Amino acid sequence: MKPIALRALALIAACAAIAAPVRAQDKAQSVFHDARDYTVRIKAQLATPFLGDERGSWQGAGFLVDASRRWVITNAHVAAQSPANVQVAFAGEPFRPARRLYVDSFTDVAILELSEPVPHAAPAIDCDQPPEIGEGVGVFGHPYGMYFTGTRGIVSGKTNQIRNDLIQIDATLEPGNSGGPVISLRDGRIVGIATSMVNGQQKNEHVNFATPMKDVCRILDLLGRGIPPEPPLMEFSLLVDPDGRHTLEVGHTYDPARWPFQPGDRILAVGDEKVETLSNLVTALRGRTGTVTVRVLRAGHTMDLETRPVLRPSVVARRGISIDGALLAPAIFEDSPSLSEPARLMVQSVEPGSQAEALGIAPMDIVQSVDGRTIVDLDMLAAYLDHRHKVPLRIVLRRMSESSDRWFELLARDLAGDDVHKVGPAAAAGPDQMGAARPTDRAGH
């Protein structure tokens, strides 16, 4: 080949090498330009927290997922697991009230419903498999109050060591990014929700996590069809391996009638849906009640079991009663049947400076009795408080003991009962919302 032709080919190759990153840069610019239109700021205020939340106010991010329904998605820790005042604002627009339509108790996901029509278009969502390692992604949010800011990186891994499945990314996440979109720089589709930095607190800007949209799409689909998307009440235990991952090998079942497992059973599928991780299992069981077939491997043989799952109580329907600064509410533990005296009501939080704090009442204290009466649910407590005449109010609490010869200590505390108020939805709730009894079966889906 002539030298001139060789030089021409080399020039073409060099131009192509230059053009590729330019096209990628143009795509990133387009992705972040579009993200500004559908990403939102979220402000939340929480006065009386349930267990796992903290009193205070904070900001985060979210993004539009259904314009016609006015739905915005964010993290559960941004919307709060407790009754909270939430407001949402698009870029260049004022904050407006939003309703916590759905908050998940397994995956860090919440759906907000805006109070007014939305003049914006929702982005395309990738409901297929999570993106592959090495794929370029962008994160859009409000790091440290720098509103509507984009960062970019790659998918650096996948993990199920932190309970639910997560995508590991090296795009920077900072306070204010939580709940924002994680976007494929290849096609602009949403592949995840920015969720956390490593360990939630430890600073490492190159190890961050996003919730994959595949699991979230199941929630959105069920919610859109009017089917409660809550995860199942899994009254059985799965073994945890040395790396902290939940295997799908059953260690124990606490309700053999609903979950007829035997120790050593390995869960393979729910119906025809193959499951490989805890997240897969929970997603496959979402919204399903009645009789559900679960395939297991038992002693080397595959067999189908008929299970009867029920759904966990609704997070947004949670209610409690605050007595002199101690918030009491139902305790929902999937292994409660293992206790001879299951926890029914528990102290969820204690208000700083309150009488309850002065008496040493603490979160996780279990209500044993009130004025000598065994209280089995929140409605029973509310009825007693409405008609009580005795002052003060004597509450006996069960607390994990520091002694080496017993699990619990019983503590007696006398509260004046001067400040009693209800927390949560004002409408009367049935057992499904109160957590006072086993959630009732609904039609299977």
Secondary structure as UniProt FT lines:
FT   HELIX           3..38
FT   STRAND          39..46
FT   TURN            51..52
FT   STRAND          56..66
FT   TURN            67..70
FT   STRAND          71..74
FT   HELIX           76..79
FT   STRAND          85..90
FT   TURN            91..92
FT   STRAND          96..103
FT   STRAND          110..114
FT   TURN            133..134
FT   STRAND          136..141
FT   HELIX           143..145
FT   STRAND          149..159
FT   STRAND          166..169
FT   TURN            175..176
FT   TURN            178..179
FT   STRAND          181..184
FT   TURN            185..187
FT   STRAND          190..197
FT   TURN            198..199
FT   TURN            205..206
FT   STRAND          208..212
FT   HELIX           213..224
FT   TURN            225..226
FT   STRAND          236..240
FT   TURN            242..243
FT   STRAND          246..253
FT   TURN            256..258
FT   TURN            263..264
FT   STRAND          266..270
FT   TURN            271..272
FT   STRAND          273..274
FT   HELIX           278..285
FT   TURN            286..287
FT   STRAND          292..298
FT   TURN            299..300
FT   STRAND          301..307
FT   TURN            316..317
FT   STRAND          320..323
FT   TURN            324..325
FT   STRAND          326..330
FT   TURN            334..335
FT   HELIX           336..338
FT   STRAND          345..350
FT   TURN            352..353
FT   HELIX           355..358
FT   TURN            359..360
FT   TURN            363..364
FT   STRAND          366..370
FT   TURN            371..372
FT   HELIX           378..387
FT   STRAND          393..400
FT   STRAND          408..415
FT   STRAND          420..423
FT   HELIX           431..434
//
